[in-house]
Amino acid sequence: MAVFYDQISGQPGYFILGLYVHELGHCLNLQHSWQKNDSGAPLGPRNGHGDLSWMQYWNLYTAEDGSSGWDVFWSRFPFTFTANELAHLRHAFRYDIIPGGANWAAQGSAAYNTNDPALAAMGDPIADDSGLALTLSARPFAYGEPVTVEIKLARDGRDVTVHRDLSPKSEYLTIAITAPSGITRPFRPLARQCSGHGNDTLTTLTAEAPALYESAYLGAGADGQYFTDPGLYTVRALYTAPDGSRVVSPDLTIRIRLPLTGDDQDAGELLMGDQAGTLMALLGSDSPALQAGNDALAELSDRFPDHPLAIYSHLAQGANAGRHYQHIRDGRLHIRQPDTEDAVTQLTAAINASTGSGGLNDITLNAAMRRLATVHAKAGDRTAAGATLDRMVDHFRARHLPTHVLTTIQDQADATRRQIIPGDQNRPHKGRKRT
């Protein structure tokens, strides 16, 4: 497990201690307080949100008297695990507790008492009083093309408090993928992100801001590639709201097309290896363990420069070139500095090929343009950085997206501008009126 100290420095000591113990608990196969179920670790009061445990999300704690939140939790917390968590830590079978033993959340691991916990709650709910609607969308994909799905969580008639994070890397969203063979597997990301401890992790969906959006790369994860054969796949998602409500999306059918030409087949195969899939999930890496994947991405760009799939090799290689990379060799830390020239070339190629009718989906394109602006700023070209952010806003405004979506995009551009162009944060975009 990893805790990124620069993200928590300045917090109270008990908060920092709590994060370390919480994450170590996950290493020993303890689940969040509201995720435990059945005989392995029965849910505590108020569907687990009443547990005074290291494994609680402190801002989601609810006491017996109805009071809730961060301050209520920390004023009552005895700095321990619950009785059933302690029983697991002291008496669990070896492979149910050692890191890397039993599968995460599998039977016996202090979590769900089922062989397929990620799929156990995927059925249509008898009743849904959450006030939320979860939907997935995606276009057809070429053979080998990285599969990304757009996720939308919207209010359904009333204001609702939700988690900001809609990524399947979080603890709130589970995705199941059914292959043409009929076999269903849960999507397991390469790494999970446990980030729900602070009060700023929640937001409220209102009439003015009625929905959250996310783009999820599902092509590859901890189990390798998920879309290996042409045909029809079915994807379904389950979202767990702060109040414990579970919202299930309608099924989404995703078509993976047959390759039409030899070049389609060869280009697709270059993206179908497990290492190439890992690099797409990470958006690039210098790791020697992924050298074969990097070779495949480079071959795709060089051998098929005009093929639509080359967009994805440009995206991963450009994102990686634009950041520094640290590795340890001979007992010393070595840092590879960003190659901003290569990053600009690669990211620009991916973006230019995606501002028409094909290429990256809207959310991924948005992130790529903000990444390109950041690389320009690293290279000292603030003019190009600002122009890239302006281009991003103009592009999506021309798409005639809903007003609340355009507002979010403008806010994202402004936030990026504040981070990368000091002193330029108050300059209004030419298409935005300020009052």
N, C-alpha and C positions, 0 to 999 in steps of 0.2 A: 504494500500500500504506500501511497505517497500523499503527504500534506504539503501544500505549497505555502511556505511561511510568508512570502511577500504579500499573499492575499489575506493573511490574518494578523499580521503584525499590528500592534496598537490595540488589539482586543484584550479584554480582561484575562487574567491568568486562568481562571476557571473555564473560560471558553476554549482556550488553546488546549488545556488538558483534556477537556471533553472531546475535542476533535480527535486527538491522538487515541484515546481509549476507544472511542466509537469506531474508528477505522480498524483498529486492531481487533475489535470484536467481529467485524466482518471477515477478517482473515481466519478467524476460528469458527466461521460458518454461523454466526449470529445474524439474524435478519433485523430489519427495523421493527419497532414495537408494533406497528399497525400491519405488518406483513406476515407475522407468525400466524399459524393456524393449526387446528387439529391437535392430536395427542403429542406431537413432537414439542410444541411450545404453544399452549393455548393462548388465544388473544386475551389480553387484560381488559380492564374496564374501559367502556366507551370505545369499543373496537380497537383497543390498543393505545389510543391516544391518552388514556389515563395512566399509563405506566410511568413510574418515576425510575427511569433506567438510562444508562449510558447510550442505549440504542434508540432512544426517542429523538425525534426532531423537536427541539425545544420550543420553537415558535408554534408548533402544532399541539402542544400539550393542553389537555382540558381536565380541570379538576372536578371533583364530585359536586362542588357547589356551583358549577357552571363557569367559573372564572377560567381564563385561559391565557396562553402566550408565554413569551420568554421570561418575564419577571416572575410570573406565578410559578413556573417550573423551577427556576434557580432558587427561589425562596424556600422551596420544599424539598429539593433534591438531596437525598442522603449519600450521594456519591457512591453508588453501588449498582449492580445488576439486579434484576428481579429474581425471585426464587427459582423459577424454571430455567432462567438463563444460567444461574450459578450451577444448577444441577447438570446442565449441558457441559459447562466448562470443567466441572470436576469429574464427571462420570461418563461422558460420551464415549462411544467406541472410537478407537484410534483414527480410523479413516473418516469418521464423521466430524473430526475436529482439527486434524492437522491441516495446515495450508496445502492445498492441492490434492487433498484426499477425495472425499465425496464431492460429487458435482454440486455447484452452488445451488442452495435452496432445495436440494434433493431430500428424499425421505431419510429421516434420522439426523438431519443437520440443523435441528432446532428451528425448522421452518415448516413448510407445507408437508403434510403427510400424504404425498402422492408421487408417483413416478415421473410426472410431467407437470410440475407446479406452474410453469410459465403459461401453460395452456388451460389450467384447471378452471379459470374464471372467464374463458372466452365465449361461453354460450350467451345467447340473447337473454338479458335480464328479464325477470318476471315483471318488474316495475322499475321505472327510471324517474326519480324525482330530483335528479341532480340539477336541473335547469340548464344542462349543457348538451351540446351536440358535437360529436367527433366524426370527422370525415377525412377520407384519404383520396388523393387523386394522383394520376400519373398517365402519361401517354405511352404508346407502344415503344418497345426498345429493340434496337438491332442486336444481333447475336454478339455477345461479348461486351455490349455497352453497359457501363456501370448503372445499376438500377437505383434511382432515387425516387422517393415518394414525398409529395407535399402533404403536410398534416395541418388540419384546421380544427381548432377548438373554439366553438362559438357559444354565446349565451342563447338561451332558448326562451326569451320573453321576460327575463328578470335579471337584475344585477347578480353576479356570482363571483366569489373569490376563488382564484385558481393559482396553481403553480405557474411561474413564468416559463419554466423549462419544459419543452415538449419533445426533447430529444429522446430516442430510445436508449441513449447512454445514461439517462437519469433513472431514478427509481419509480417514476410515475407512469411511464409508458411502456407497455409490453406489446410486441408485434409477433404475430404468428404467420408463417409462410407455408402454404400448401402447394406442393409441386405437381406437375402434370401426372405423376405416378400416383397421386392421392396421399402421399406421405406428408404429414404436417410437422414442422419444426419451429420452435421459438427462435426468433432472431436474437443472437447473443453478441453484443458488441465486443470489440477487442478489449476495452476497459470500461468500467462503469464509473460514473461521476456522482459522488455523494455530496450534494451541495445545497441541501435544504435547511440548514440550521439557522439562517438569519431571517429577520423579518422582511428584508428586501427581496426575498425569493417569491413572494406572493404579489399578485396584482388582482384588480377587480375588473371584470368585463362589464362595460356599461353601454348605453345606447350610442355614445360618442366613440367608444373603442370596443366594439362588440366581439372581437375575435383575436386569437393568437395564431400565428403561422410558423411552421418549421419545415425544413427540408431534411429528410433522413436518407442517408446512403445505406442501402440494404444489400448491396451487391456481395459484400464479404464481411465476415466477422470472426468471432472466436472459433467457429466451426468450419471456416474456409468459405468457399463460394456457395451461394444459395440459389443462383439462377443459372445452372450449368447447361440446361437443355432448352432448345426451342419449344414453344408450346404455351399453354395458358396456366398461369399461376394465380392463386387467390391469396390476398393479404388482408388481415384483420388486425385491428389495434384495440387495446384496452387501456384506458386512462383512469388513474385513481386520483380523485379530487382531495383537497385538504380536509374535507369533512368525512372522508371515507367512502363517498359515493364512487361507484364504478360505472364508467361510461364505455360502452362497446360501439365501435364503428360498424357501419355496414361493410359487407365484403367488397373489396376492390379486386377486379380481374386485371391482371397485367399480362400482356402478350409479348413474348420474346420471339422475334421474327426469325425465320430461316435465312441464312446467308444466301444472297442471290448470285454472287460471283466468287471466283477464287480469291480475289483481294478481300472481299467481305469476310470470308472464312479465315484467311491468314491474319488479317487485322484483328478480328475478334479473338482468335486464339491467343494473341499476345496479351490481351487483357484478362484472359480466363485463368491464368495461373494463380495459385494461392498467394504468392509473393506480390504479384501485381495488384491483387485485390487488397492486400494489406496496405500497400502504398497508396491506393485510392482512399482507403479508410483514414490513413494518417495524413493524407495530402503530402506525400513524399517523405523520404528519410535518407540519410547517408549511411545507415547501418550496414556493415559488411554482410550481415545475415540476410539482407534483402537485395544483394547485388544482382541476382538473376532477375528479380523483378524490375530493378532499375534498367538493366540491359534491355528488357522487353519493352519498357516505355520508350527508351531512346530509339530502339529499332522501329517502333510504331511511328514516331515523329519523323525519322529519317527515311524510312522505306515507303511510308504512305502519307506524305505531308499533306495531301489534299483530301484524304479520306475523312469523313465526319467523325470517326472515332479518335482521330489525332487530337481533337479538342481536349480529351481527357488526359492524355499524356502531357500536353502543354500545361494543363491546370496543375497536375501533381508536381511536375518538374519545376514549374514557375513558383509555386507556393514554397517548395523546399528551398529553391535557390534564394528566395527573398528573406530567409531567416537564418540566424546563425545556428550551428550544430556543434554540440559538445560531446566529446568522447574521451575515455580514459585509455591511455596507452603508456606502458612502461611506468605505471604508477603516477603518471602526471595527467592533468586535465588539459586537453587540447581543444581549441575553439576555431571552427571554420567560420569566417566572417561571411555575411550575406554577399552573394554575387548579384548586385542590383541590376546590372546590365542584362544578364541572362534572365533574371526574374521578370523584368519589364518586357523583354521580347516574348517570352513564353506566355505570360498572363495576357498580354495584349492580343496574341494570336487566338487564345481561347475565348476572350471577350468579343473580339471582332467577328468571330464565327458564330456567336450566340446572340447577337443583337438583331438577327432576322427572325426566321420562322423555326429554326432548329437550334441544336446545341444545348447548353446548360439550361436548366429550368430557372424560373425567375428568382427564386430565393438564393440558389447557388450563384447565379450571375451577380446578384446584389453583393453577396459576400466577396466574390472574386474582384469586383470593381473597387470595393473598399480596401481589399488587400493590395491591389495595384496602386491605389493612391498612397498607401502606407509605404510601399517600396519606393515610389517616387520621392517621398519625403525623406526616407533613409538616404537616398542618393543626393539629397540636397536640392532637388528640383521641386520647390513648393508650388511653382506655377502649374506644372504638370499634375501635381497632386490635387490641387484645387480644381483644375479643369476636369480631371477624372471624376471627382465627386459631382460636379455640375452635370457632366454627361450622364452619370447614373440617374440623377433626379429627372433630367430631361427625357431620358429613354423611357422610364416607367410612367412619367406623366403622359407621354404620347400613347401609351397603352390604354389610357382611359380607365385606370384601376379605380376601385372605390376610394372615396375621400379619406376614410380612416387608414387605408393602406398607404396612400400617398403621404399622409401625415407621418406615419411611422418611417417611411423611407427617407423623408426629409430630416426627421429627427436623427436617424442613423447617420446620414451624411454630415449633419451638424456635429454630432458627437465625435465622429471620426476626425472632422476638421479640427475640433478643439484639441484632440490628442496629438495630431501630427503637424499642425501648422500653428504654432503659438502666435498670438496676436491677431490671427485672422478669423477667430471664432465668431466675431460679431458682424462679419460681412454677410449681408443677406444674399441668398441665391437670387439670380436675376428673375427667376420665375415665381418667387415667393413674396407675398405681401406681408409686411410687418406692421404691427400697430403699436 
